[in-house]
Amino acid sequence: MPQMAPISWLSLFIIFSITFLFFNAMNYFSFLPPAPSSENNNNDQFNKTNKSLTWKW
């Protein structure tokens, strides 16, 4: 089985690291929190807007 040169491992590590960071950044910025409203916020309204962000396993 042939061995890989160290520069090859380094380039693979850099490519996978950049891909991992890009994937995490896209997932982080794909969900926008609800904009704060200037109206009187009560708990019912907060819970209604927060339900769209809950995880559904």
PQR file of N, CA, C, O and H, with PARSE charges and radii, in Angstrom:
ATOM      1  N   MET A   1       0.844  -1.182   0.000 -0.4000 1.5000
ATOM      2  CA  MET A   1       0.000   0.000   0.000 -0.0000 2.0000
ATOM      3  C   MET A   1       0.893   1.251   0.000  0.5500 1.7000
ATOM      4  O   MET A   1       1.735   1.395   0.887 -0.5500 1.4000
ATOM      5  N   PRO A   2       0.731   2.141  -0.956 -0.5600 1.5000
ATOM      6  CA  PRO A   2       1.627   3.305  -1.024  0.2800 2.0000
ATOM      7  C   PRO A   2       1.345   4.309   0.096  0.5500 1.7000
ATOM      8  O   PRO A   2       0.217   4.473   0.560 -0.5500 1.4000
ATOM      9  N   GLN A   3       2.412   4.959   0.495 -0.4000 1.5000
ATOM     10  CA  GLN A   3       2.272   5.978   1.541 -0.0000 2.0000
ATOM     11  C   GLN A   3       2.075   7.336   0.892  0.5500 1.7000
ATOM     12  O   GLN A   3       2.557   7.598  -0.211 -0.5500 1.4000
ATOM     13  H   GLN A   3       3.329   4.826   0.118  0.4000 1.0000
ATOM     14  N   MET A   4       1.345   8.204   1.613 -0.4000 1.5000
ATOM     15  CA  MET A   4       1.120   9.555   1.096 -0.0000 2.0000
ATOM     16  C   MET A   4       2.201  10.490   1.627  0.5500 1.7000
ATOM     17  O   MET A   4       2.682  10.328   2.749 -0.5500 1.4000
ATOM     18  H   MET A   4       0.954   7.992   2.508  0.4000 1.0000
ATOM     19  N   ALA A   5       2.568  11.449   0.824 -0.4000 1.5000
ATOM     20  CA  ALA A   5       3.550  12.443   1.250 -0.0000 2.0000
ATOM     21  C   ALA A   5       2.917  13.356   2.306  0.5500 1.7000
ATOM     22  O   ALA A   5       1.704  13.561   2.290 -0.5500 1.4000
ATOM     23  H   ALA A   5       2.177  11.580  -0.087  0.4000 1.0000
ATOM     24  N   PRO A   6       3.719  13.905   3.218 -0.5600 1.5000
ATOM     25  CA  PRO A   6       3.166  14.782   4.267  0.2800 2.0000
ATOM     26  C   PRO A   6       2.446  16.003   3.707  0.5500 1.7000
ATOM     27  O   PRO A   6       1.471  16.464   4.302 -0.5500 1.4000
ATOM     28  N   ILE A   7       2.907  16.540   2.570 -0.4000 1.5000
ATOM     29  CA  ILE A   7       2.237  17.718   2.001 -0.0000 2.0000
ATOM     30  C   ILE A   7       0.824  17.360   1.552  0.5500 1.7000
ATOM     31  O   ILE A   7      -0.075  18.201   1.554 -0.5500 1.4000
ATOM     32  H   ILE A   7       3.699  16.167   2.088  0.4000 1.0000
ATOM     33  N   SER A   8       0.647  16.116   1.174 -0.4000 1.5000
ATOM     34  CA  SER A   8      -0.665  15.641   0.779 -0.0000 2.0000
ATOM     35  C   SER A   8      -1.612  15.625   1.975  0.5500 1.7000
ATOM     36  O   SER A   8      -2.762  16.049   1.872 -0.5500 1.4000
ATOM     37  H   SER A   8       1.377  15.433   1.172  0.4000 1.0000
ATOM     38  N   TRP A   9      -1.116  15.129   3.117 -0.4000 1.5000
ATOM     39  CA  TRP A   9      -1.934  15.108   4.323 -0.0000 2.0000
ATOM     40  C   TRP A   9      -2.264  16.528   4.762  0.5500 1.7000
ATOM     41  O   TRP A   9      -3.376  16.805   5.214 -0.5500 1.4000
ATOM     42  H   TRP A   9      -0.181  14.784   3.201  0.4000 1.0000
ATOM     43  N   LEU A  10      -1.302  17.416   4.628 -0.4000 1.5000
ATOM     44  CA  LEU A  10      -1.529  18.808   5.021 -0.0000 2.0000
ATOM     45  C   LEU A  10      -2.589  19.458   4.139  0.5500 1.7000
ATOM     46  O   LEU A  10      -3.465  20.164   4.640 -0.5500 1.4000
ATOM     47  H   LEU A  10      -0.399  17.191   4.261  0.4000 1.0000
ATOM     48  N   SER A  11      -2.516  19.229   2.845 -0.4000 1.5000
ATOM     49  CA  SER A  11      -3.515  19.823   1.957 -0.0000 2.0000
ATOM     50  C   SER A  11      -4.905  19.228   2.207  0.5500 1.7000
ATOM     51  O   SER A  11      -5.905  19.942   2.144 -0.5500 1.4000
ATOM     52  H   SER A  11      -1.805  18.656   2.439  0.4000 1.0000
ATOM     53  N   LEU A  12      -4.968  17.922   2.490 -0.4000 1.5000
ATOM     54  CA  LEU A  12      -6.252  17.312   2.820 -0.0000 2.0000
ATOM     55  C   LEU A  12      -6.823  17.904   4.105  0.5500 1.7000
ATOM     56  O   LEU A  12      -8.018  18.189   4.180 -0.5500 1.4000
ATOM     57  H   LEU A  12      -4.155  17.342   2.541  0.4000 1.0000
ATOM     58  N   PHE A  13      -5.974  18.089   5.116 -0.4000 1.5000
ATOM     59  CA  PHE A  13      -6.422  18.671   6.378 -0.0000 2.0000
ATOM     60  C   PHE A  13      -6.952  20.084   6.165  0.5500 1.7000
ATOM     61  O   PHE A  13      -7.988  20.449   6.721 -0.5500 1.4000
ATOM     62  H   PHE A  13      -5.003  17.858   5.055  0.4000 1.0000
ATOM     63  N   ILE A  14      -6.247  20.877   5.364 -0.4000 1.5000
ATOM     64  CA  ILE A  14      -6.680  22.255   5.111 -0.0000 2.0000
ATOM     65  C   ILE A  14      -8.006  22.276   4.344  0.5500 1.7000
ATOM     66  O   ILE A  14      -8.898  23.060   4.667 -0.5500 1.4000
ATOM     67  H   ILE A  14      -5.406  20.580   4.913  0.4000 1.0000
ATOM     68  N   ILE A  15      -8.133  21.430   3.345 -0.4000 1.5000
ATOM     69  CA  ILE A  15      -9.372  21.392   2.556 -0.0000 2.0000
ATOM     70  C   ILE A  15     -10.553  20.968   3.410  0.5500 1.7000
ATOM     71  O   ILE A  15     -11.616  21.587   3.350 -0.5500 1.4000
ATOM     72  H   ILE A  15      -7.408  20.793   3.083  0.4000 1.0000
ATOM     73  N   PHE A  16     -10.379  19.908   4.211 -0.4000 1.5000
ATOM     74  CA  PHE A  16     -11.470  19.449   5.060 -0.0000 2.0000
ATOM     75  C   PHE A  16     -11.795  20.453   6.163  0.5500 1.7000
ATOM     76  O   PHE A  16     -12.959  20.604   6.534 -0.5500 1.4000
ATOM     77  H   PHE A  16      -9.516  19.405   4.260  0.4000 1.0000
ATOM     78  N   SER A  17     -10.791  21.136   6.686 -0.4000 1.5000
ATOM     79  CA  SER A  17     -11.041  22.147   7.714 -0.0000 2.0000
ATOM     80  C   SER A  17     -11.832  23.313   7.149  0.5500 1.7000
ATOM     81  O   SER A  17     -12.771  23.791   7.785 -0.5500 1.4000
ATOM     82  H   SER A  17      -9.845  21.014   6.385  0.4000 1.0000
ATOM     83  N   ILE A  18     -11.465  23.779   5.961 -0.4000 1.5000
ATOM     84  CA  ILE A  18     -12.194  24.883   5.326 -0.0000 2.0000
ATOM     85  C   ILE A  18     -13.624  24.459   5.008  0.5500 1.7000
ATOM     86  O   ILE A  18     -14.560  25.237   5.191 -0.5500 1.4000
ATOM     87  H   ILE A  18     -10.702  23.391   5.444  0.4000 1.0000
ATOM     88  N   THR A  19     -13.792  23.222   4.531 -0.4000 1.5000
ATOM     89  CA  THR A  19     -15.131  22.713   4.248 -0.0000 2.0000
ATOM     90  C   THR A  19     -15.972  22.642   5.518  0.5500 1.7000
ATOM     91  O   THR A  19     -17.146  23.013   5.509 -0.5500 1.4000
ATOM     92  H   THR A  19     -13.031  22.590   4.383  0.4000 1.0000
ATOM     93  N   PHE A  20     -15.378  22.169   6.605 -0.4000 1.5000
ATOM     94  CA  PHE A  20     -16.079  22.078   7.884 -0.0000 2.0000
ATOM     95  C   PHE A  20     -16.491  23.458   8.381  0.5500 1.7000
ATOM     96  O   PHE A  20     -17.628  23.641   8.815 -0.5500 1.4000
ATOM     97  H   PHE A  20     -14.424  21.868   6.612  0.4000 1.0000
ATOM     98  N   LEU A  21     -15.589  24.425   8.324 -0.4000 1.5000
ATOM     99  CA  LEU A  21     -15.916  25.783   8.760 -0.0000 2.0000
ATOM    100  C   LEU A  21     -16.993  26.414   7.882  0.5500 1.7000
ATOM    101  O   LEU A  21     -17.887  27.092   8.389 -0.5500 1.4000
ATOM    102  H   LEU A  21     -14.666  24.276   7.972  0.4000 1.0000
ATOM    103  N   PHE A  22     -16.914  26.196   6.580 -0.4000 1.5000
ATOM    104  CA  PHE A  22     -17.911  26.730   5.655 -0.0000 2.0000
ATOM    105  C   PHE A  22     -19.283  26.117   5.925  0.5500 1.7000
ATOM    106  O   PHE A  22     -20.286  26.830   5.945 -0.5500 1.4000
ATOM    107  H   PHE A  22     -16.188  25.646   6.168  0.4000 1.0000
ATOM    108  N   PHE A  23     -19.332  24.810   6.131 -0.4000 1.5000
ATOM    109  CA  PHE A  23     -20.591  24.128   6.421 -0.0000 2.0000
ATOM    110  C   PHE A  23     -21.210  24.652   7.715  0.5500 1.7000
ATOM    111  O   PHE A  23     -22.415  24.895   7.765 -0.5500 1.4000
ATOM    112  H   PHE A  23     -18.517  24.231   6.116  0.4000 1.0000
ATOM    113  N   ASN A  24     -20.407  24.830   8.755 -0.4000 1.5000
ATOM    114  CA  ASN A  24     -20.922  25.347  10.027 -0.0000 2.0000
ATOM    115  C   ASN A  24     -21.389  26.790   9.897  0.5500 1.7000
ATOM    116  O   ASN A  24     -22.407  27.163  10.480 -0.5500 1.4000
ATOM    117  H   ASN A  24     -19.427  24.632   8.715  0.4000 1.0000
ATOM    118  N   ALA A  25     -20.673  27.592   9.153 -0.4000 1.5000
ATOM    119  CA  ALA A  25     -21.074  28.993   8.966 -0.0000 2.0000
ATOM    120  C   ALA A  25     -22.386  29.080   8.194  0.5500 1.7000
ATOM    121  O   ALA A  25     -23.239  29.906   8.518 -0.5500 1.4000
ATOM    122  H   ALA A  25     -19.846  27.289   8.679  0.4000 1.0000
ATOM    123  N   MET A  26     -22.555  28.239   7.178 -0.4000 1.5000
ATOM    124  CA  MET A  26     -23.806  28.258   6.413 -0.0000 2.0000
ATOM    125  C   MET A  26     -24.977  27.802   7.268  0.5500 1.7000
ATOM    126  O   MET A  26     -26.072  28.351   7.153 -0.5500 1.4000
ATOM    127  H   MET A  26     -21.862  27.568   6.914  0.4000 1.0000
ATOM    128  N   ASN A  27     -24.767  26.807   8.124 -0.4000 1.5000
ATOM    129  CA  ASN A  27     -25.833  26.369   9.014 -0.0000 2.0000
ATOM    130  C   ASN A  27     -26.162  27.434  10.051  0.5500 1.7000
ATOM    131  O   ASN A  27     -27.328  27.613  10.400 -0.5500 1.4000
ATOM    132  H   ASN A  27     -23.877  26.361   8.218  0.4000 1.0000
ATOM    133  N   TYR A  28     -25.156  28.139  10.547 -0.4000 1.5000
ATOM    134  CA  TYR A  28     -25.388  29.165  11.558 -0.0000 2.0000
ATOM    135  C   TYR A  28     -26.179  30.340  10.986  0.5500 1.7000
ATOM    136  O   TYR A  28     -27.104  30.838  11.627 -0.5500 1.4000
ATOM    137  H   TYR A  28     -24.208  27.993  10.263  0.4000 1.0000
ATOM    138  N   PHE A  29     -25.822  30.778   9.793 -0.4000 1.5000
ATOM    139  CA  PHE A  29     -26.458  31.952   9.223 -0.0000 2.0000
ATOM    140  C   PHE A  29     -27.720  31.648   8.427  0.5500 1.7000
ATOM    141  O   PHE A  29     -28.340  32.569   7.896 -0.5500 1.4000
ATOM    142  H   PHE A  29     -25.071  30.373   9.272  0.4000 1.0000
ATOM    143  N   SER A  30     -28.119  30.380   8.329 -0.4000 1.5000
ATOM    144  CA  SER A  30     -29.326  30.055   7.559 -0.0000 2.0000
ATOM    145  C   SER A  30     -30.602  30.266   8.361  0.5500 1.7000
ATOM    146  O   SER A  30     -31.685  30.319   7.777 -0.5500 1.4000
ATOM    147  H   SER A  30     -27.615  29.632   8.761  0.4000 1.0000
ATOM    148  N   PHE A  31     -30.507  30.389   9.683 -0.4000 1.5000
ATOM    149  CA  PHE A  31     -31.680  30.617  10.524 -0.0000 2.0000
ATOM    150  C   PHE A  31     -31.632  32.026  11.081  0.5500 1.7000
ATOM    151  O   PHE A  31     -30.698  32.379  11.801 -0.5500 1.4000
ATOM    152  H   PHE A  31     -29.628  30.346  10.157  0.4000 1.0000
ATOM    153  N   LEU A  32     -32.626  32.833  10.756 -0.4000 1.5000
ATOM    154  CA  LEU A  32     -32.682  34.196  11.248 -0.0000 2.0000
ATOM    155  C   LEU A  32     -33.605  34.277  12.459  0.5500 1.7000
ATOM    156  O   LEU A  32     -34.725  33.769  12.407 -0.5500 1.4000
ATOM    157  H   LEU A  32     -33.385  32.547  10.171  0.4000 1.0000
ATOM    158  N   PRO A  33     -33.165  34.901  13.542 -0.5600 1.5000
ATOM    159  CA  PRO A  33     -34.060  35.059  14.694  0.2800 2.0000
ATOM    160  C   PRO A  33     -35.165  36.060  14.361  0.5500 1.7000
ATOM    161  O   PRO A  33     -34.976  36.913  13.494 -0.5500 1.4000
ATOM    162  N   PRO A  34     -36.304  35.973  15.028 -0.5600 1.5000
ATOM    163  CA  PRO A  34     -37.367  36.934  14.753  0.2800 2.0000
ATOM    164  C   PRO A  34     -36.946  38.349  15.161  0.5500 1.7000
ATOM    165  O   PRO A  34     -36.269  38.548  16.170 -0.5500 1.4000
ATOM    166  N   ALA A  35     -37.358  39.304  14.365 -0.4000 1.5000
ATOM    167  CA  ALA A  35     -36.996  40.690  14.643 -0.0000 2.0000
ATOM    168  C   ALA A  35     -37.738  41.183  15.885  0.5500 1.7000
ATOM    169  O   ALA A  35     -38.913  40.868  16.071 -0.5500 1.4000
ATOM    170  H   ALA A  35     -37.908  39.142  13.545  0.4000 1.0000
ATOM    171  N   PRO A  36     -37.061  41.951  16.730 -0.5600 1.5000
ATOM    172  CA  PRO A  36     -37.753  42.471  17.918  0.2800 2.0000
ATOM    173  C   PRO A  36     -38.797  43.506  17.501  0.5500 1.7000
ATOM    174  O   PRO A  36     -38.546  44.358  16.648 -0.5500 1.4000
ATOM    175  N   SER A  37     -39.949  43.412  18.110 -0.4000 1.5000
ATOM    176  CA  SER A  37     -41.018  44.353  17.772 -0.0000 2.0000
ATOM    177  C   SER A  37     -41.092  45.446  18.839  0.5500 1.7000
ATOM    178  O   SER A  37     -40.692  45.241  19.985 -0.5500 1.4000
ATOM    179  H   SER A  37     -40.153  42.720  18.802  0.4000 1.0000
ATOM    180  N   SER A  38     -41.602  46.589  18.447 -0.4000 1.5000
ATOM    181  CA  SER A  38     -41.704  47.703  19.378 -0.0000 2.0000
ATOM    182  C   SER A  38     -42.983  47.646  20.198  0.5500 1.7000
ATOM    183  O   SER A  38     -43.194  48.480  21.079 -0.5500 1.4000
ATOM    184  H   SER A  38     -41.927  46.755  17.516  0.4000 1.0000
ATOM    185  N   GLU A  39     -43.845  46.663  19.914 -0.4000 1.5000
ATOM    186  CA  GLU A  39     -45.094  46.523  20.662 -0.0000 2.0000
ATOM    187  C   GLU A  39     -44.825  45.945  22.043  0.5500 1.7000
ATOM    188  O   GLU A  39     -43.705  45.551  22.369 -0.5500 1.4000
ATOM    189  H   GLU A  39     -43.674  45.986  19.199  0.4000 1.0000
ATOM    190  N   ASN A  40     -45.880  45.905  22.844 -0.4000 1.5000
ATOM    191  CA  ASN A  40     -45.765  45.335  24.180 -0.0000 2.0000
ATOM    192  C   ASN A  40     -45.651  43.811  24.052  0.5500 1.7000
ATOM    193  O   ASN A  40     -46.590  43.152  23.606 -0.5500 1.4000
ATOM    194  H   ASN A  40     -46.790  46.225  22.579  0.4000 1.0000
ATOM    195  N   ASN A  41     -44.511  43.263  24.439 -0.4000 1.5000
ATOM    196  CA  ASN A  41     -44.283  41.817  24.310 -0.0000 2.0000
ATOM    197  C   ASN A  41     -44.728  41.110  25.580  0.5500 1.7000
ATOM    198  O   ASN A  41     -44.245  41.405  26.673 -0.5500 1.4000
ATOM    199  H   ASN A  41     -43.748  43.799  24.801  0.4000 1.0000
ATOM    200  N   ASN A  42     -45.650  40.178  25.424 -0.4000 1.5000
ATOM    201  CA  ASN A  42     -46.024  39.345  26.559 -0.0000 2.0000
ATOM    202  C   ASN A  42     -45.503  37.935  26.330  0.5500 1.7000
ATOM    203  O   ASN A  42     -44.950  37.643  25.269 -0.5500 1.4000
ATOM    204  H   ASN A  42     -46.043  39.938  24.537  0.4000 1.0000
ATOM    205  N   ASN A  43     -45.672  37.069  27.300 -0.4000 1.5000
ATOM    206  CA  ASN A  43     -45.108  35.722  27.211 -0.0000 2.0000
ATOM    207  C   ASN A  43     -45.759  34.901  26.114  0.5500 1.7000
ATOM    208  O   ASN A  43     -45.082  34.102  25.466 -0.5500 1.4000
ATOM    209  H   ASN A  43     -46.121  37.306  28.161  0.4000 1.0000
ATOM    210  N   ASP A  44     -47.056  35.075  25.885 -0.4000 1.5000
ATOM    211  CA  ASP A  44     -47.736  34.300  24.849 -0.0000 2.0000
ATOM    212  C   ASP A  44     -47.172  34.612  23.469  0.5500 1.7000
ATOM    213  O   ASP A  44     -46.942  33.708  22.666 -0.5500 1.4000
ATOM    214  H   ASP A  44     -47.607  35.724  26.411  0.4000 1.0000
ATOM    215  N   GLN A  45     -46.953  35.890  23.199 -0.4000 1.5000
ATOM    216  CA  GLN A  45     -46.417  36.269  21.896 -0.0000 2.0000
ATOM    217  C   GLN A  45     -44.994  35.746  21.746  0.5500 1.7000
ATOM    218  O   GLN A  45     -44.612  35.297  20.666 -0.5500 1.4000
ATOM    219  H   GLN A  45     -47.140  36.624  23.851  0.4000 1.0000
ATOM    220  N   PHE A  46     -44.211  35.801  22.811 -0.4000 1.5000
ATOM    221  CA  PHE A  46     -42.833  35.307  22.747 -0.0000 2.0000
ATOM    222  C   PHE A  46     -42.808  33.811  22.483  0.5500 1.7000
ATOM    223  O   PHE A  46     -41.995  33.330  21.694 -0.5500 1.4000
ATOM    224  H   PHE A  46     -44.522  36.166  23.689  0.4000 1.0000
ATOM    225  N   ASN A  47     -43.692  33.076  23.136 -0.4000 1.5000
ATOM    226  CA  ASN A  47     -43.727  31.629  22.933 -0.0000 2.0000
ATOM    227  C   ASN A  47     -44.179  31.270  21.529  0.5500 1.7000
ATOM    228  O   ASN A  47     -43.703  30.284  20.967 -0.5500 1.4000
ATOM    229  H   ASN A  47     -44.352  33.466  23.777  0.4000 1.0000
ATOM    230  N   LYS A  48     -45.079  32.041  20.951 -0.4000 1.5000
ATOM    231  CA  LYS A  48     -45.538  31.762  19.588 -0.0000 2.0000
ATOM    232  C   LYS A  48     -44.409  31.963  18.580  0.5500 1.7000
ATOM    233  O   LYS A  48     -44.252  31.163  17.658 -0.5500 1.4000
ATOM    234  H   LYS A  48     -45.466  32.842  21.407  0.4000 1.0000
ATOM    235  N   THR A  49     -43.624  33.023  18.750 -0.4000 1.5000
ATOM    236  CA  THR A  49     -42.537  33.275  17.805 -0.0000 2.0000
ATOM    237  C   THR A  49     -41.388  32.311  18.042  0.5500 1.7000
ATOM    238  O   THR A  49     -40.633  32.015  17.116 -0.5500 1.4000
ATOM    239  H   THR A  49     -43.751  33.673  19.500  0.4000 1.0000
ATOM    240  N   ASN A  50     -41.243  31.820  19.250 -0.4000 1.5000
ATOM    241  CA  ASN A  50     -40.136  30.934  19.566 -0.0000 2.0000
ATOM    242  C   ASN A  50     -40.422  29.500  19.145  0.5500 1.7000
ATOM    243  O   ASN A  50     -39.487  28.707  19.036 -0.5500 1.4000
ATOM    244  H   ASN A  50     -41.856  32.060  20.002  0.4000 1.0000
ATOM    245  N   LYS A  51     -41.674  29.137  18.907 -0.4000 1.5000
ATOM    246  CA  LYS A  51     -42.007  27.763  18.536 -0.0000 2.0000
ATOM    247  C   LYS A  51     -41.435  27.396  17.172  0.5500 1.7000
ATOM    248  O   LYS A  51     -41.149  26.224  16.924 -0.5500 1.4000
ATOM    249  H   LYS A  51     -42.433  29.781  18.996  0.4000 1.0000
ATOM    250  N   SER A  52     -41.266  28.357  16.297 -0.4000 1.5000
ATOM    251  CA  SER A  52     -40.735  28.042  14.968 -0.0000 2.0000
ATOM    252  C   SER A  52     -39.262  27.675  15.031  0.5500 1.7000
ATOM    253  O   SER A  52     -38.748  27.067  14.092 -0.5500 1.4000
ATOM    254  H   SER A  52     -41.499  29.308  16.498  0.4000 1.0000
ATOM    255  N   LEU A  53     -38.574  28.022  16.099 -0.4000 1.5000
ATOM    256  CA  LEU A  53     -37.158  27.734  16.214 -0.0000 2.0000
ATOM    257  C   LEU A  53     -36.854  26.479  17.020  0.5500 1.7000
ATOM    258  O   LEU A  53     -35.689  26.110  17.170 -0.5500 1.4000
ATOM    259  H   LEU A  53     -38.992  28.515  16.862  0.4000 1.0000
ATOM    260  N   THR A  54     -37.888  25.816  17.544 -0.4000 1.5000
ATOM    261  CA  THR A  54     -37.637  24.630  18.352 -0.0000 2.0000
ATOM    262  C   THR A  54     -37.285  23.449  17.474  0.5500 1.7000
ATOM    263  O   THR A  54     -37.774  23.337  16.349 -0.5500 1.4000
ATOM    264  H   THR A  54     -38.834  26.115  17.423  0.4000 1.0000
ATOM    265  N   TRP A  55     -36.449  22.576  17.976 -0.4000 1.5000
ATOM    266  CA  TRP A  55     -36.024  21.386  17.232 -0.0000 2.0000
ATOM    267  C   TRP A  55     -37.125  20.347  17.264  0.5500 1.7000
ATOM    268  O   TRP A  55     -37.777  20.158  18.291 -0.5500 1.4000
ATOM    269  H   TRP A  55     -36.052  22.667  18.890  0.4000 1.0000
ATOM    270  N   LYS A  56     -37.331  19.685  16.166 -0.4000 1.5000
ATOM    271  CA  LYS A  56     -38.303  18.602  16.093 -0.0000 2.0000
ATOM    272  C   LYS A  56     -37.534  17.326  15.806  0.5500 1.7000
ATOM    273  O   LYS A  56     -37.185  17.056  14.656 -0.5500 1.4000
ATOM    274  H   LYS A  56     -36.801  19.838  15.332  0.4000 1.0000
ATOM    275  N   TRP A  57     -37.270  16.549  16.824 -0.4000 1.5000
ATOM    276  CA  TRP A  57     -36.434  15.347  16.688 -0.0000 2.0000
ATOM    277  C   TRP A  57     -37.244  14.210  16.127  0.5500 1.7000
ATOM    278  O   TRP A  57     -36.719  13.113  15.938 -0.5500 1.4000
ATOM    279  H   TRP A  57     -37.554  16.768  17.758  0.4000 1.0000
TER
END
